[in-house]
Amino acid sequence: MRYTCLLLFVLFSNVTFAARFNPALIAYRGNYAVADTDTTSIVKKNSASAGITYGSDALFFGRTGPIKYPFVSADMILNYKSGFFVYGSALKVLGYKPVLDEIDVGGGYFYRLSKKYTGTISYTRFIFANESTIIKSASTNDINFKNSYDWRVLKTSVIADYLFGKSNDFFLTISNSKYIESKFSIFDQTDYLSINPTINFIVGTQNFVQRYSVDHQYQLEADNIFIKNENGRQARANAQFKMLNYSFKLPLAYNRSHYTLEASWKYSIPVNVEGTLKNRRESFFNFTFFYVFY
């Protein structure tokens, strides 16, 4: 019952706090929701932003579960002109028992060292229902450190993540993107289209895969991830720092002054898949709506 009330609160907040997300401030959310509309300037004022996303499958640092887990999620962030921000999200996997599978809460700080160089540092706490089956449920805490430099031709971001708690992992994500806005309007002078094609690659450890296989021994539904000896060869291989994933993402967004609608396609190529987790190349589709109120 408490999960139901919280979900209703978050969804209600999407209307009450009608505000636009600043994606530059939500580095960790690249694994789930939040549109990829970029921005070249940070508005120095307090704001509240909220959004909702449908995704075709849950992806976590280049890895997916044994079967597809389509989901809906609601996100909310409060930005302060000082640079600090706090956020929360709720996620529901469609077609499965938990009313809510995941709740995330966190906060961080945005900084700008120059016109072209920006960054964020943030902490996120992951809270999962006991019956949650998404692969991310093997993690508990995330410290995220993101730095971006705009070369004009493209923007390069280097993102470091340290996950600790149920499993300990370190990831380094390199991202190159090019944000483009249309020079024409669709319905009036206040709207426009944007695309932000992005190429990512992720290197890191994958102890969370081992932890997931131990927590969820799906011997009938998913023998492909079950490891009988947690301390065996695969457990040692999961602790090695190596290439995990290559991906290409193409988001297309319709933007107005206070809200954005976005559809995105992502093609993911997992590599060095350990623990017999049979991830394969996969296409992901996300549909996002978010609204901003200053």
C-alpha positions, 0 to 999 in steps of 0.5 A, a space after each residue: 500500500 505504501 508503494 502505491 501511495 508513493 507512486 501516486 505522489 510521484 505521478 501527481 508531482 509530474 503535474 503539480 511541479 510542471 517544470 523542464 528537466 535539465 538533463 545535464 544535471 541527471 547523469 545517472 539517469 541515462 540508464 533509464 529515463 530522462 530525455 536526451 534534449 541537451 542545452 548550451 546554457 544553464 538557467 540560474 534560477 530555482 526550478 522543479 521538473 518532472 517527467 514520465 518514461 516508457 521503456 522497452 527493456 531495462 538496461 544497466 551499464 550495458 547489461 540486461 536481465 534474462 528476459 525483457 523487462 518493459 517499464 514505466 518510470 516517473 522522475 522528479 528533480 529540484 534544481 537550485 540556482 546555487 548548483 545543488 539538485 535533489 531528485 527522486 524516481 519510481 519504476 514499475 516493470 510491466 507485467 510483474 507482481 511488485 506494485 513498484 520495483 524500484 525507488 531512487 533518491 539522490 542529490 548532487 552539485 552542478 558546476 561550470 568551470 568555463 563556457 565549454 566545460 561543465 560537470 556534476 557530482 552526485 549520490 544515488 540510493 537504489 531501493 528495490 522491492 523484495 520481488 524485483 527482478 531487474 538486473 539493477 537490483 543487485 546494486 545499492 548505492 552509486 557515486 557518479 562523477 561526470 565531466 563534459 567538454 563542448 568542442 562545438 563539433 561534438 560534446 565529449 563526456 567522461 562519466 565515472 561511477 562507483 557502485 557499492 553495497 550488495 556488490 562493488 563495481 567501478 565503471 567508466 563511460 565515454 560519450 560523444 554526442 552532437 546536439 542539433 536544433 531545427 531552424 524551423 518551427 512546427 506549429 508556431 514560433 515557440 516550438 522546434 525539433 531536436 536530435 542528439 545522436 550519441 555514441 557510448 562505450 562502457 568499461 568496468 567490472 561486473 560483480 553486480 551480474 554475479 550478485 544478481 545470479 546469486 540473488 535470483 536463481 532462476 534455474 527454470 526460467 533462466 539457467 543462462 545466468 545461474 552460477 553454482 559456484 559464486 567463488 569460481 572462475 566466472 566470479 573472478 572474471 566479473 571482477 576484471 576491469 574490461 570493455 562491457 558495452 558499445 552503443 549508439 542512441 538516436 533521440 528525436 524530440 519535440 520541444 516547447 518552452 515548458 515541455 518536451 516529447 521525445 522518442 529514442 532508439 538505442 542499439 546496444 552491443 554487449 561484449 565480454 559477457 561473463 557469468 554465462 549471462 547471454 546478453 546479445 545485441 538489442 534495440 531499445 525504444 524509449 518514449 519520454 514526456 517531461 515538463 518544467 516550471 520555473 
